[in-house]
Amino acid sequence: MCVGGDRGLMINIQMYHDVSPRLYDCNLTEKSCSYLASALTSHSSSLTQLNLGGNKLLGDSGVELLCSALSHQNCKLEELQ
């Protein structure tokens, strides 16, 4: 279930405070990683699984943002694909 790239992901996070665990092949970019990192480190985060496979535009700096979020005390993610 793709949420519509960067814009769709941002809308889901801001309006619904929700992130789908299935973001496979959604054309997500470094900008998406910033949104995801913010969502993963929020106090209300309950996401334990996330599939980002097939997103070839994340870039090194986007992946670094996600790696930093994974070490945050609020991050509950257990499985990342």
C-alpha angles and dihedrals in degrees: 000000000000119000098207107273124277095337095049092048092050092050093049092050097044100039103030102021086228137125121192111230088219108072095143115153096353098139091248117175139195087282089060090053089058091053091045093048090052092049093047093053098045119111090241094054113128099160111131100167131042131175113199097161118140094027100124096172099065092102130199095283091050091052089048089055090053092047090053091050091052091063093050116113093235095052111107097178112137102168128039121177 
